[in-house]
Structure formats: C-alpha cells, structure tokens
Amino acid sequence: MATQVIVPVMGEAVGEARIAVWFKQAGEPVRRGDELAELETDKATLTLECPADGVLLEILIGAGAMVATGQLLARIGRPGEQAPVGAAPGALPAGQAAELAPEAPAEMTAAAAADSTPAAPAEERRRISPAARRLARRLGIDAADLTASKPGARITTQDVTRLSEAAGAVTSGDSQSGGGSLPQRRVLLNEIQRVMGARMAQSAREIPQFSVAMEVDATRLLQVKQELAHAEKAVSFTALLVLLAARALRRHPLLNARFDDDAVILFETVNMGVAVSSPQGLVVPVLHGVEQLDAPALARRLDELVQTARSGRLALAQVSNGTFTLSNLGMYGVSRFVPLVNPPQVAILGVAGIQPVVLPAAAGTRHIQRMSMTVSADHRVVDGAAVALFLQDLQHTIEEAIIA
C-alpha cells in the first residue's frame, strides 16, 4: 500500500506554505529521511523528509503552489507499484486529514489559491522570498526586474516596494479632507508585518491581559557585563536578561506556560522568544533550552539568531515552540512600555532603558542604574500576585547578578 506524503504541522499560526522545490522526481528511489522538498512560509523554511523507503510513485502538487497543513503532496510505494487511480490531487479521505494533522485549516484562502502559479527557475527561487514573490505578482511586477539591495542577498519585499515606488505602482496622490489636500502614498504590508499584525490583534481581542511593572537596580548586572568583556567573554545585556529571566521562570512555572481551553500546559524547559526588529518587520526567534546554557554559549546563540532573523533566513525550528517572550527596547532610550502577550504564551517581559539615578543614603547619596520591567500576562492563567512574585524574584536575581 502506498505511503502518503502530507504537509506537516508547520508551527504556531502557520497554516500554509509554498512548495519551493522538489528534490526528488516521480519514479526515483527514496529512503526514509531523504529530503523530498522544501516548503517556504512567510518567515521560515522547512525541509520535507521522506516518511518511508521505496519509490516516489507520483507528485500531486508541483513546485510553486501554495499548500495547507494536512494536504496530500505525493505517494511513495514499492518498485513497480502503480499510483492509485481516481484520487483527487492533494485530497485525503474524509477524516484522515484531520487525524494526520489536527491543526489543519478548513480551507486555503482565496488569495493563496490565486497565488498557486508555477515557480520560477531554481536559481531565481532561491534568490527571492515567498512574500516578495506574492507582493510582486500583486503589483504586476516581473520577478526578472527585481534586484536585491546587496549583491548575493535574497530579494525581499522591501526590494519589491522600492521598485514599485520607482515605477509608480505604489500610488501617491492627494486625498480630500475638509477641502484640503494631503500628500500621501500607500505602501502595502509585507507578509511578516501582516502576520504579526494579525497575531497582535488576536492577542488584544482574545486574551484578558493585564500588566505589572517594577523597577530594578541594574548596576551590578552592568558591572558583570563589563567583567565578562574584560575576560574576553562578550555577553550582551539582552543575553544576560534572557539567562536570569529563564532562571526565575523555573521557579514560577505558571508564567512559562500556555492556556489550553480548560487546562494550563506547564513546560519543563524554557524556550525564550526574543523580539527582534528586522528590515522585514518584527520577528521573534526562539532560544531553546535556555536553562541548559551558560552565559557565553547563550550569547553566541542569541547573536546567531539575531543575525539570521535580520537576514530573513530563519528556519521553522528557530521560530517554533516558544514558552515565554522577552522584548528589550532599552537600546532606544524607552523609559517604560507595555508589551502585548504573544499567543499562545501566558506572559511576556518588556524591558526599558537604564537611567542613572541618585538616591538618598545614610552617608549622603548613592548612584544606581535603574531599569523598568513590565510583565503582561493572561489573566485566565495568572493573577496580579503571581506576576508580582515573579517580578520580585527577577528583581532580586538581577540585582545579585550571579551568572555562574
């Protein structure tokens, strides 16, 4: 009996992808674990592995098409076996798709279906992101006319927008308001901006969230950062915050969790999402198993993730399975801000800038480096006291700044 190759569950809030390329062709022998195809989502790539030994009997959906979680892509069978006749391309028997991929959406969107056009040649496919291809088609721009901002870089939506503005595809003009005219231009959202906007709208709409803030003395932590730098172990301030926050979360598991209808899922590991500003928009790559890392190793992994995120090359595994999120805006001089919970997580930590402060002391005055922290949390899972206790613990952990 033929083995079915289906689109796997592709991570949080990811329901569809584009088939970028098939690495195997119908009739070729394959082995379990072989790379069959590459799938591209709006923010990551996924290699589709072969589920069984045999022969690739048929490919039901070609490169360039949009596919949904649970959709049938191909069949694998024994040498000489014939592909079954009569099955609709990409279709699974009733109930079977739900069993194989319970998170699959009921249907593809009309925009995704309209976008299922043949793919460009392999060289071009690897040079242009899926979001950029979709935006170019939407604006009527030929992909052959696009060039990346840097030699050898992948073409992004910013490159498409730049060309469309030069060609007049992005409209500019006047809008009448109260008898006057307002010079303006219309710039389409790229895929990352669209998805992030949808997730934050979901957060504000569906999660009864509240926020608790606390100030902390970061003087000792800054000293530790300098000491590590002098020891040639450069560790960013954000990396130190990730490390210490993960330790506090281990003692407050309700914040390292997810809400699941009538239950709460508590995680045994801390997978810290770190908000990163990229040319494409806000992305949240995930550091997995933070509690198992020391400061230098964590700093290296975080730096690699940030560079990968800003180059638009995050893989699916690098944006999946986060259990808590940290957003640090301190480098922008922000005094305080209230972040939105990143669903389906329970809480997020927002860190603001460090301000020098002079405080009264028994012998006169003392100088400290004060920093504001704000936790936004899901009230269905935690209450104000639980968040306050977590912040107290984190405050003590930061002020002690014991890194080893």
LINJO-V871751 format. One line per field, one symbol per residue. phi: phi as a letter, one per 20 degrees, with the letter a starting at -180 (. if undefined). psi: psi as a letter, one per 40 degrees, with the letter a starting at -180 (. if undefined). burial: # if it has 24 or more other ideal C-beta (glycine too) atoms within 12 Angstrom, else .. Layout:
phi->???
psi->???
burial->???
//
This chain:
phi->.feeddfffdoflddbbdffaeeddgnefccgnffebddddfcbdceeefebfqcffadecefoeecdgnffdaccbegnfeffdoffgmedggnfffffbfefffbfffffffeedgffggffgedcfgffffffffemdfgfeecffcgnfffdfffffgffffenfefcrdcfbmndddgbbddffeffffffffffffffeddfdcccdbdceegfffffgfffffelcfcfffffffffffffffecffedbcecldbceeeecddefcfcecgepfccfdeemgfedeffffffffffffffffemdfegfecdmfdacdcddgfemfeabdfegefefebbddddfecfcddfbgdpccdcdececcddbeffdcdfffffffffffgfffffleef
psi->hihhhihiheihfheiihhdihdiiheiiiiheihdihhhadeiihhhiheiiahgdihdhiieihiiheihdiihaiheiiiiiehhheiiihddddddgeehidiiidddddegiiiiiddddeehidddddddddefhhdeeiiidiheiihiddddddddddeedhiiaihhhfeiihhiihhiiiddddddddddddddddhgiiihiiiiheddddddddddddefghhiddddddddddddddegddegiihgceihhhieihhhhhhhhideahigihhifdeeiidddddddddddddddeeffhiddeeifieiihhhedeeehdiihiihgifidiihhhaihhhihiiidfbiihihiihhhhhiheediadddddddddddddddddfhd.
burial->.#####################.#.....#...#.#############.###.########################.....#......#.#....#..##..##..#...#..##..##...################.#.#..###.....###########....##.................#.#######..##..#...#.##############.##..#......################.########.......#.########.###########.##.#.#..##.###.##.##.######.#############......##################.............###########.###...###.##.###.###.#.#.
//
